[in-house]
C-alpha cells in the first residue's frame, strides 16, 4: 500500500473493542484513525489503492528446500524423473532394453541423474535391462554371448539349434523334431532336416577274405575306404577269426592320403570269431570322400585279410590298448600289400 505499513494488532482496539487482525493502517490519512481493508479505496487520498505491491502471488515466496520452481510447480530436481537435474530433462526408459523382454523397465531420477530400474525378471547390464534367461548377448550373466546360438534358460545352445519344449535341439538330425519342433519321423531317420526312409548298406571290406591275419596288440592300424555319397554312420564292422581278444575300432578323416581327424569310435568289444557289427559312440554324418578305418587289439588277434592287391596301403602307430584315441592321427608308419575285413554300415 502506498506509504502504508502492514500492522498486526493482537489486542482489541482501545475504545472500540474491535479486533484489527488483518487490517491495514493508512498513514496517508494523517491523524485519521480509520482503517481500510487491503485494496479498498482511500476516500481521503482521493485515489484507489489497488494493493498491487502488497499481494504475495503463488511462488513469490519461493519453494521450500530442496525443491525449486519449474514453471508454476515446485519440484525436486534430484528425484523427479520429469525434471531431473534441471527443469527440462525428462527421464525415459525407451532405450533401456528389448521391449519384448519379460519384466518392467522404469525410468528414475537419482541425485539429479537419469537412471533405470529393472524389475520382473530383468537384469541390469550397463545402462540397459535384459532377460538373462533368453538374451543371446547376456546369457546367464551380463556380457556372456552365445556366438550365434540361442540362449535357453540362461545357457547357450550350439549355433544352428532351436529350442523345442525348453531343450536345445538340432532339427537337422532329430527324429522327434525333424526340420521343425514336433515334426516326428514315423519311419526312417531325420537326415538334413528331412525324414528319410532308407536302407543301410556296407562300405569297405565286408566280404570274408580267405587269409587269416595275425595282429599284434597295441598297434592302431588300418586302411583307407571311400564313400561315394554322403551317408550316416550306423555301425563299424569286423569279421574276426579268433575269439576272446578285445578290439576298439575308430574312423578318421583323410588328409593327403593319411589318417587325420577322429570322427567316431567304438567301445572295447570282445571278438567272437564271426562277422560283428559294433555301435559307434556317435552316428556321425559323413560327407562323400576318403576315410581311414582303424583297429587296435589287447592281445594277438586274427581277422580275415587279403594280399592280392600289392598297392593296398596300411598305416599304423604304436598305441597302448585302452588309452585315449588321438583326436589328430600322428605321423604313421606305412607299408603296402594287405587288406583287412573292416567295413562301415551306413545309411
C-alpha positions as CSV (number, residue, x, y, z in Angstrom):
1,X,0.0,0.0,0.0
2,X,1.4,3.5,-0.8
3,X,3.4,4.7,2.1
4,X,1.5,2.1,4.1
5,X,2.5,-0.4,6.7
6,X,1.3,-4.0,7.5
7,X,0.1,-3.9,11.0
8,X,-0.8,-7.0,13.1
9,X,-2.9,-6.0,16.1
10,X,-3.1,-8.8,18.6
11,X,-5.3,-7.0,21.1
12,X,-8.6,-5.1,20.9
13,X,-8.6,-1.5,19.8
14,X,-8.9,1.0,22.6
15,X,-12.5,2.3,23.0
16,X,-13.9,0.3,20.1
17,X,-13.2,-3.2,21.2
18,X,-13.0,-4.3,17.5
19,X,-10.3,-6.9,16.5
20,X,-7.9,-5.3,14.0
21,X,-6.1,-8.5,13.0
22,X,-5.7,-8.4,9.2
23,X,-6.5,-4.7,8.9
24,X,-4.1,-2.2,7.4
25,X,-3.5,1.3,8.9
26,X,-3.2,4.0,6.4
27,X,-0.7,6.6,7.3
28,X,-1.9,8.8,4.4
29,X,-4.9,9.7,6.4
30,X,-2.8,11.6,8.8
31,X,-4.3,11.6,12.3
32,X,-7.4,9.9,11.0
33,X,-7.8,6.7,12.9
34,X,-9.9,5.0,10.2
35,X,-8.7,1.7,8.8
36,X,-9.1,0.1,5.4
37,X,-9.2,-3.4,4.2
38,X,-6.3,-4.1,1.8
39,X,-7.2,-2.9,-1.7
40,X,-10.1,-0.7,-0.5
41,X,-10.4,2.9,-1.8
42,X,-9.0,5.6,0.4
43,X,-11.5,8.4,0.1
44,X,-9.2,10.8,2.0
45,X,-6.4,10.4,-0.6
46,X,-8.8,10.7,-3.5
47,X,-7.4,7.7,-5.3
48,X,-8.0,4.0,-5.4
49,X,-5.3,1.8,-3.7
50,X,-5.1,-1.4,-5.7
51,X,-2.7,-3.0,-3.3
52,X,-0.6,-4.4,-6.1
53,X,2.6,-4.1,-4.3
54,X,1.3,-5.9,-1.3
55,X,-0.1,-9.1,-3.0
56,X,2.0,-12.2,-2.5
57,X,1.4,-14.3,-5.6
58,X,1.9,-18.1,-5.6
59,X,5.6,-18.8,-5.8
60,X,6.6,-15.3,-4.9
61,X,7.7,-16.6,-1.5
62,X,9.9,-19.3,-3.3
63,X,9.8,-23.1,-2.9
64,X,10.7,-25.0,0.2
65,X,14.1,-26.7,0.1
66,X,15.1,-29.0,-1.5
67,X,12.5,-28.1,-4.2
68,X,12.9,-25.4,-6.9
69,X,10.4,-23.6,-9.1
70,X,9.8,-25.1,-12.6
71,X,7.1,-23.1,-14.3
72,X,4.3,-23.0,-11.7
73,X,5.3,-26.1,-9.7
74,X,7.8,-26.8,-7.0
75,X,9.9,-29.9,-7.9
76,X,12.8,-31.8,-6.5
77,X,15.4,-31.9,-9.4
78,X,17.3,-34.6,-7.5
79,X,14.5,-37.2,-7.7
80,X,11.8,-36.0,-10.1
81,X,12.1,-38.1,-13.4
82,X,10.2,-35.3,-15.3
83,X,12.7,-32.6,-14.1
84,X,15.9,-34.5,-13.5
85,X,18.9,-32.2,-12.7
86,X,17.1,-29.2,-14.3
87,X,13.6,-28.1,-15.3
88,X,13.6,-29.6,-18.8
89,X,15.2,-33.0,-18.6
90,X,12.7,-35.9,-18.7
91,X,14.0,-39.4,-17.9
92,X,12.9,-42.1,-20.4
93,X,13.2,-45.9,-20.3
94,X,12.7,-46.2,-24.1
95,X,16.3,-47.2,-24.7
96,X,16.8,-49.3,-21.6
97,X,16.4,-52.8,-23.3
98,X,14.3,-55.0,-25.5
99,X,10.6,-54.2,-25.2
100,X,9.9,-57.8,-25.8
101,X,11.7,-59.0,-22.7
102,X,9.6,-60.1,-19.8
103,X,9.6,-57.6,-16.9
104,X,9.3,-53.9,-16.3
105,X,11.8,-51.1,-17.1
106,X,11.3,-47.9,-15.0
107,X,12.9,-44.6,-15.6
108,X,14.0,-42.9,-12.3
109,X,15.9,-39.8,-11.3
110,X,18.7,-40.3,-8.7
111,X,20.9,-37.5,-7.4
112,X,19.8,-35.4,-10.4
113,X,20.8,-38.1,-13.0
114,X,18.5,-40.2,-15.1
115,X,18.8,-43.9,-14.4
116,X,16.7,-47.1,-14.9
117,X,15.4,-49.8,-12.7
118,X,14.9,-53.4,-14.0
119,X,12.1,-55.4,-12.4
120,X,10.2,-58.6,-13.0
121,X,12.9,-60.9,-14.2
122,X,15.1,-58.4,-16.0
123,X,18.8,-57.8,-15.1
124,X,20.6,-54.5,-15.5
125,X,23.7,-54.7,-17.7
126,X,25.3,-51.3,-18.0
127,X,22.5,-48.9,-19.0
128,X,20.1,-51.5,-20.3
129,X,17.8,-54.2,-19.0
130,X,17.9,-57.8,-20.3
131,X,16.4,-61.2,-19.6
132,X,19.4,-63.3,-18.9
133,X,17.3,-66.5,-19.5
134,X,16.8,-65.6,-23.1
135,X,19.2,-62.9,-24.3
136,X,21.9,-64.4,-26.5
137,X,24.3,-61.5,-25.7
138,X,23.8,-61.7,-21.9
139,X,23.0,-65.3,-21.4
140,X,23.1,-66.3,-17.7
141,X,25.2,-63.2,-16.9
142,X,26.0,-59.8,-18.3
143,X,28.2,-59.9,-21.4
144,X,28.0,-63.7,-22.0
145,X,27.5,-64.1,-25.7
146,X,26.2,-67.3,-27.5
147,X,28.3,-66.8,-30.7
148,X,25.3,-67.0,-33.0
149,X,23.3,-69.6,-30.9
150,X,20.2,-69.1,-28.8
151,X,20.0,-68.6,-25.1
152,X,17.9,-71.2,-23.4
153,X,17.2,-70.8,-19.6
154,X,20.4,-69.0,-19.1
155,X,22.6,-71.5,-21.1
156,X,23.8,-71.1,-24.7
157,X,22.5,-73.6,-27.4
158,X,25.0,-74.6,-30.1
159,X,24.8,-72.5,-33.2
160,X,22.1,-73.8,-35.5
161,X,20.0,-75.3,-32.7
162,X,16.5,-74.2,-32.0
163,X,14.6,-74.5,-28.7
164,X,12.0,-77.3,-28.7
165,X,10.0,-77.8,-25.5
166,X,12.7,-76.0,-23.5
167,X,15.5,-78.0,-24.9
168,X,18.3,-77.1,-27.4
169,X,17.6,-79.2,-30.5
170,X,19.4,-79.9,-33.7
171,X,16.4,-80.2,-36.1
172,X,18.7,-81.4,-38.9
173,X,19.0,-84.8,-37.4
174,X,16.5,-85.2,-34.6
175,X,13.8,-87.9,-35.3
176,X,11.4,-86.2,-32.9
177,X,12.0,-82.7,-34.2
178,X,12.9,-83.1,-37.9
179,X,13.2,-79.8,-39.7
180,X,11.0,-78.1,-37.0
181,X,9.9,-78.7,-33.4
182,X,7.4,-81.5,-33.0
183,X,7.8,-83.0,-36.5
184,X,8.3,-86.7,-35.8
185,X,9.8,-89.1,-38.3
186,X,7.4,-92.1,-38.1
187,X,9.7,-94.2,-40.2
188,X,13.3,-93.9,-41.2
189,X,15.6,-91.2,-39.9
190,X,15.9,-87.4,-39.9
191,X,18.7,-86.6,-42.4
192,X,19.4,-82.9,-43.2
193,X,16.1,-81.8,-41.7
194,X,14.1,-84.3,-43.8
195,X,12.5,-87.6,-42.7
196,X,14.1,-90.2,-44.9
197,X,13.2,-93.8,-45.2
198,X,16.4,-95.5,-46.2
199,X,18.1,-98.9,-46.1
200,X,21.6,-99.5,-44.7
201,X,24.5,-100.6,-46.8
202,X,28.1,-101.6,-46.2
203,X,31.2,-99.8,-47.3
204,X,34.7,-101.4,-47.2
205,X,35.9,-105.0,-47.0
206,X,32.7,-106.7,-45.9
207,X,33.2,-110.0,-47.8
208,X,35.2,-112.6,-45.9
209,X,38.8,-112.9,-47.2
210,X,40.4,-116.3,-47.3
211,X,43.5,-115.2,-45.4
212,X,43.8,-115.1,-41.6
213,X,45.8,-112.2,-40.1
214,X,48.0,-112.1,-37.0
215,X,47.5,-108.7,-35.5
216,X,49.9,-107.8,-32.7
217,X,48.5,-105.9,-29.7
218,X,49.0,-102.2,-29.1
219,X,49.1,-101.0,-32.7
220,X,46.3,-98.7,-34.1
221,X,46.3,-100.0,-37.7
222,X,44.1,-99.9,-40.7
223,X,43.3,-99.0,-44.3
224,X,41.6,-96.4,-46.5
225,X,38.0,-96.7,-47.7
226,X,35.9,-94.4,-49.9
227,X,32.3,-93.1,-49.6
228,X,30.8,-92.2,-53.0
229,X,28.0,-90.2,-51.4
230,X,27.1,-88.6,-48.1
231,X,25.8,-91.0,-45.5
232,X,25.1,-91.5,-41.8
233,X,27.3,-93.9,-39.8
234,X,25.3,-96.7,-38.2
235,X,27.9,-99.3,-37.2
236,X,31.6,-100.4,-37.5
237,X,32.1,-103.9,-38.9
238,X,34.9,-106.5,-38.4
239,X,35.0,-110.2,-39.5
240,X,37.1,-111.9,-36.8
241,X,38.7,-115.3,-36.9
242,X,39.9,-115.6,-33.4
243,X,37.9,-115.3,-30.2
244,X,38.4,-113.8,-26.8
245,X,40.6,-110.8,-27.7
246,X,39.3,-107.3,-27.3
247,X,39.1,-104.7,-30.1
248,X,38.5,-101.0,-30.4
249,X,37.7,-99.5,-33.8
250,X,38.0,-95.9,-35.0
251,X,37.2,-93.8,-38.1
252,X,39.5,-90.9,-39.2
253,X,39.2,-88.4,-42.0
254,X,41.8,-88.4,-44.8
255,X,44.3,-85.7,-45.4
256,X,46.8,-86.1,-48.2
257,X,46.4,-89.9,-48.2
258,X,46.9,-90.3,-44.5
259,X,44.6,-90.6,-41.4
260,X,43.8,-87.1,-39.9
261,X,40.9,-86.3,-37.6
262,X,39.0,-88.7,-35.4
263,X,35.3,-89.0,-36.4
264,X,33.9,-91.8,-34.4
265,X,35.0,-94.9,-32.4
266,X,33.6,-98.0,-30.6
267,X,34.0,-99.2,-27.0
268,X,36.2,-102.2,-26.2
269,X,34.5,-105.3,-27.5
270,X,35.4,-109.0,-27.4
271,X,35.9,-110.8,-30.6
272,X,33.5,-113.7,-31.3
273,X,35.1,-115.3,-34.4
274,X,32.3,-114.0,-36.6
275,X,31.0,-111.1,-38.6
276,X,30.5,-108.5,-35.9
277,X,28.9,-105.1,-36.1
278,X,29.9,-102.6,-33.3
279,X,27.9,-99.5,-32.4
280,X,29.8,-96.2,-32.7
281,X,29.9,-93.5,-30.0
282,X,28.1,-91.2,-32.4
283,X,26.0,-91.7,-35.6
284,X,28.2,-89.2,-37.4
285,X,27.1,-87.6,-40.7
286,X,29.7,-88.4,-43.3
287,X,30.3,-86.5,-46.5
288,X,31.5,-88.2,-49.6
289,X,35.2,-88.8,-49.7
290,X,38.1,-90.9,-48.3
291,X,38.3,-92.2,-44.7
292,X,40.5,-94.5,-42.7
293,X,39.1,-97.4,-40.7
294,X,41.4,-98.5,-37.9
295,X,41.5,-101.1,-35.1
296,X,43.7,-101.9,-32.1
297,X,43.7,-105.2,-30.0
298,X,44.7,-106.0,-26.5
299,X,46.2,-109.4,-27.4
300,X,47.3,-111.1,-30.6
301,X,44.2,-111.5,-32.7
302,X,43.2,-112.7,-36.1
303,X,40.7,-111.3,-38.7
304,X,40.1,-112.0,-42.4
305,X,42.8,-110.5,-44.6
306,X,43.9,-110.4,-48.3
307,X,47.3,-109.8,-50.0
308,X,46.2,-109.8,-53.6
309,X,46.4,-106.1,-54.1
310,X,50.1,-105.1,-53.7
311,X,49.4,-101.4,-53.7
312,X,46.9,-101.5,-50.8
313,X,48.3,-99.1,-48.2
314,X,48.3,-99.8,-44.5
315,X,49.0,-97.0,-41.9
316,X,49.7,-97.6,-38.2
317,X,51.1,-96.1,-35.0
318,X,52.1,-97.7,-31.7
319,X,49.2,-97.3,-29.3
320,X,48.6,-98.8,-25.9
321,X,45.3,-100.5,-25.7
322,X,42.7,-98.8,-23.5
323,X,44.3,-95.4,-23.9
324,X,42.5,-92.3,-25.2
325,X,42.4,-92.4,-29.0
326,X,44.3,-89.4,-30.6
327,X,41.9,-86.8,-32.0
328,X,44.5,-86.0,-34.6
329,X,46.4,-89.0,-36.0
330,X,50.1,-88.8,-35.6
331,X,52.5,-89.3,-38.5
332,X,52.0,-93.0,-39.3
333,X,54.3,-95.8,-40.3
334,X,53.3,-97.1,-43.8
335,X,53.5,-100.4,-45.6
336,X,51.7,-101.9,-48.7
337,X,50.1,-105.1,-49.7
338,X,47.4,-106.0,-47.1
339,X,43.7,-105.5,-46.7
340,X,41.6,-106.5,-43.7
341,X,37.9,-107.4,-43.1
342,X,37.0,-103.9,-41.7
343,X,33.9,-102.1,-43.0
344,X,31.2,-99.5,-42.1
345,X,27.5,-99.8,-42.1
346,X,25.9,-96.6,-43.2
347,X,22.6,-95.3,-44.5
